[in-house]
Amino acid sequence: MSFISTIKNAGRYGELMKVAVKYGFREFVYETKLHLLHSDGKKTLDHDGEGSDASGMSRAARMRLAMEELGPTFIKLGQILSTRPDILPDDWIEEFQKLQSEVPPAPWDKIHAQLVDELGDLDEKFISIEEEPLAAASMGQAHRAVRKDGQSIVLKILRPGIEKTINSDMEILEGIAHWLAKHHDDLPFDPVAVVDEFAGSIKNELDFMHEGRNTDAFREGLEEGEEAWFPIVYWDLTTRRVLALEEIKGVNLSHWKEANLSMEQRERLVRIGAYTVLRQTLEVGFFHADPHPGNLFLMEDGRLCFIDCGMAGRVDEETTRNLAMLIYGTAKSDIDVVFEAFMTLGNVDEDEVDVKQIRRDLQDFMAQYTNVEMSKIDMSGVLRAFTEGLRKHHIQCPSDIVMMIKALTTIEGVGEDLDPDFDLIGFAKPHVEKLVKRQFSLPAIRKRLQKNATTWLKFAENLPGNLTRLSDRLGRNQMGVKMEVEGVDRLNDTVNHASRQLSYSMLIAAMILASAILVLAEQRGGSSFLGWIGGFGFLISFLFALAILFENFIRRR
């Protein structure tokens, strides 16, 4: 962490350390030496601090409480991590899914000032704006309003001052991530990559233009006659800090029991939601990544509306095809198909993992689905096994693939809640079979052949030139081999340090010997000046020895 960043964020960093102590993470901070990142870190940890009632809770529960106390940045980080089963175990995922972002609303005068700053004269654009918010979260809050044309809308407004808080927290998190990566190479994930991914996600959360573009893209991608819907965005009233959306009136699916929805209505809603998510993930490749009940509304005209489109993912055709092959190979008990899909989806380098162990683990998993029809396979079980396999072998999956898995498992959970008999894998069978057939269809084979033919053609075209250059270099004896050996730089540094220490030690020994000879010469009747030189030599030797000890101490730290 840079000196300037430490000084600027000293207060916030001290607060973070106090919360860590309060919720029982003192030992973790000591073990990871995070307290060394701040001048008052050790003093803060040595202080008993405020007590907490969470002493009997699990580490995951205490971490959730700490994140909630630290505010929006850490709440959002926990929510992002709750989508990463390839990084965290199930109990941590389950706990982080409970993170609450609901907070008391910001005062209306501050919200009003934010609206004026973003939109100008409000009387020219609105008939009315309700001061009481519809909902308030850590990042923003929503207010009902009526445009000048009489259209009822919802204004989603970024909480005033939140950007400054988040930017400060992100500087601290980036510093901590680089510190952990530098001093602890045994972590099961790359902390810098996780924080970088989080930085990109929260940057989008702070820009409502991003959510507006996602919402428009989802709505425009609907098929004709599809019974799903995404709100209309009113761009003339939308800025980076304000999002104007069509007001959706209806039943939020998190309250379907209170609304007394009939079984027929619930079955219909499940089919609509599942079809939309499956089509987005397996065909379109651009999907709503968080289709939980709170983001789904049964509209008055019977359509199912998806809201809160800030979290979206993109996957290419190859990724969706490999996901389909993972499910298809499991149903067919084909270990080669499943293994290839697993390695490709996880972007796994075979030189960095135990390939035999991965194949054994996949074989054990597939054994429970031997001779099972595709319609009887539990999709969430297959996807959980995939992410558990990644975590077991310390493989960090690309975030978009994890988001796709989260979208599929979330909508499956919604389906099971509304309709216990709902079978997502059976419902998805046409989509999966279409993808599998598409992979082995004549157009797909022709496309792959054309792609490979183009690659081989370029190779053939460049081969004569490459061979000519190779022959010329061999003839002039200019061939060289470059090798990168892991850890060689550290080895060179260690050898150079040892050589310097040996040289310094020999120099000090020579100085001590020469000084001793001069002192003895003075004692045998020589000039007193020789004794002074000998004493001075002893002093210089002592100082050199202290310097070497101090350098070694600093190097160990």
Secondary structure as UniProt FT lines:
FT   HELIX           3..8
FT   HELIX           10..22
FT   TURN            23..24
FT   HELIX           26..32
FT   HELIX           34..37
FT   TURN            39..40
FT   HELIX           41..46
FT   TURN            53..56
FT   HELIX           59..70
FT   HELIX           72..81
FT   TURN            82..83
FT   TURN            85..87
FT   HELIX           90..96
FT   TURN            97..98
FT   HELIX           108..119
FT   HELIX           122..124
FT   STRAND          126..129
FT   STRAND          135..137
FT   STRAND          140..147
FT   TURN            148..149
FT   STRAND          152..158
FT   TURN            160..161
FT   HELIX           162..183
FT   TURN            185..186
FT   HELIX           191..205
FT   HELIX           208..220
FT   TURN            224..225
FT   STRAND          228..229
FT   HELIX           235..237
FT   STRAND          242..246
FT   STRAND          250..252
FT   HELIX           253..255
FT   TURN            256..260
FT   HELIX           263..279
FT   HELIX           280..284
FT   STRAND          286..288
FT   HELIX           293..295
FT   STRAND          296..299
FT   TURN            300..301
FT   STRAND          304..306
FT   STRAND          312..314
FT   HELIX           317..332
FT   HELIX           335..345
FT   TURN            346..347
FT   HELIX           350..352
FT   HELIX           355..367
FT   TURN            368..371
FT   HELIX           374..376
FT   HELIX           379..392
FT   TURN            393..394
FT   HELIX           399..418
FT   TURN            420..421
FT   HELIX           424..440
FT   HELIX           442..475
FT   TURN            476..477
FT   TURN            486..487
FT   HELIX           488..523
FT   TURN            524..525
FT   HELIX           528..556
//
